[in-house]
Amino acid sequence: MTSSNKETRATIVAVGPGDNGFLTLKGKQAIEDADLVAGFETVLNVIRPFVKGAELCSMAYRNQEEVLDYAVDKVINEGKSLVVCAWGDLNVSAKELLDRVRKRVDHVELVPGISSVQIAMSRTGISLEHTVFVTLHVRAGTENALDELIHYLKDGRRNIILLPRPYDLMPAGIATGILSKGVSADRQMTVFQRLTYNDEQSWSGTIKECSEITTEFSDLSLMVFHQPDTN
Ligand SMILES: C[S@@+](CC[C@H](N)C(=O)[O-])C[C@H]1O[C@@H](n2cnc3c(N)ncnc32)[C@H](O)[C@@H]1O
């Protein structure tokens, strides 16, 4: 598929949290129709079975700018169609990738997907309207997010879903840090690892018990702090 339109376009497809059964039909169609499909290798692994002849542009953190430049150059100079794949949903802790694509092309179409956050909510039976979401999965500046986390933990009115940051801000360290700020040690929490994969795991206990865990957590880990009154 090629485009004669002079304005540059790309589609960002959110591929879901790991099991490709969570890729939407819209996302699958966009991948099937694309000339180029770019994404981190782990993300491409999810959608590989649906690629029909597209050139795969695998990115790593260190070369993502160069890979996107390469792909967008083909859009501009050869009229190719480009899909960039994002993990989970593209409106959940994926802004850096969206901004990288947006600064390179005129029009970005977004195809949303299923987030790891939605899977965690369905596993625990909690609703978005009773939940606050905080991410530490940013390159810098986690101080505000940690302050908000402590604020909402002390406030006690909501479940809190937290994305840790591999590998320096992980569940046991976060639990230790928030205890030192006076958060209740008895608050119940769950850590999910590798949601939707065959080796998915979950651990539940108190914040104090989490702080004592010495085994390593997967980079695909997500924390749920349960609302005190209802859990
Ligand atoms: C950069 S964020 C992107 C989140 C993604 N956009 C989403 O909607 O799930 C990556 C983080 O999401 C969480 N995550 C993503 N997939 C997961 C999974 N299958 N199981 C547990 N946590 C997951 C982990 O905290 C991981 O470090």
The ligand as a Tripos MOL2 file, in Angstrom:
@<TRIPOS>MOLECULE
LIG
   27    29     1     0     0
SMALL
NO_CHARGES

@<TRIPOS>ATOM
      1 C1          6.2260    1.7440   29.4420 C.3       1 LIG1
      2 S1          4.9620    0.9850   30.3850 S.3       1 LIG1
      3 C2          3.8040    0.7700   29.0950 C.3       1 LIG1
      4 C3          2.4670    0.3070   29.5770 C.3       1 LIG1
      5 C4          1.5570   -0.0860   28.4250 C.3       1 LIG1
      6 N1          1.2990    1.0360   27.5370 N.3       1 LIG1
      7 C5          0.2440   -0.6840   28.9000 C.2       1 LIG1
      8 O1         -0.8150   -0.1280   28.5980 O.co2     1 LIG1
      9 O2          0.2830   -1.7520   29.5590 O.co2     1 LIG1
     10 C6          5.5610   -0.6470   30.6660 C.3       1 LIG1
     11 C7          5.1580   -1.1150   32.0430 C.3       1 LIG1
     12 O3          3.8030   -1.5410   32.0320 O.3       1 LIG1
     13 C8          3.6380   -2.6540   32.9140 C.3       1 LIG1
     14 N2          3.2470   -3.8230   32.1150 N.ar      1 LIG1
     15 C9          3.0900   -3.8780   30.7950 C.ar      1 LIG1
     16 N3          2.6980   -5.1090   30.4090 N.ar      1 LIG1
     17 C10         2.5920   -5.8530   31.5160 C.ar      1 LIG1
     18 C11         2.2270   -7.2000   31.7680 C.ar      1 LIG1
     19 N4          1.9020   -8.0420   30.7890 N.pl3     1 LIG1
     20 N5          2.2370   -7.6270   33.0560 N.ar      1 LIG1
     21 C12         2.5550   -6.7860   34.0720 C.ar      1 LIG1
     22 N6          2.9210   -5.5050   33.8820 N.ar      1 LIG1
     23 C13         2.9430   -5.0330   32.6240 C.ar      1 LIG1
     24 C14         4.9960   -2.8740   33.5780 C.3       1 LIG1
     25 O4          5.0250   -2.0690   34.7480 O.3       1 LIG1
     26 C15         5.9540   -2.3180   32.5320 C.3       1 LIG1
     27 O5          7.1980   -1.9720   33.0820 O.3       1 LIG1
@<TRIPOS>BOND
     1     1     2 1
     2     2     3 1
     3     2    10 1
     4     3     4 1
     5     4     5 1
     6     5     6 1
     7     5     7 1
     8     7     8 2
     9     7     9 1
    10    10    11 1
    11    11    12 1
    12    11    26 1
    13    12    13 1
    14    13    14 1
    15    13    24 1
    16    14    15 ar
    17    14    23 ar
    18    15    16 ar
    19    16    17 ar
    20    17    18 ar
    21    17    23 ar
    22    18    19 1
    23    18    20 ar
    24    20    21 ar
    25    21    22 ar
    26    22    23 ar
    27    24    25 1
    28    24    26 1
    29    26    27 1
@<TRIPOS>SUBSTRUCTURE
     1 LIG1         1 GROUP 0 **** ****
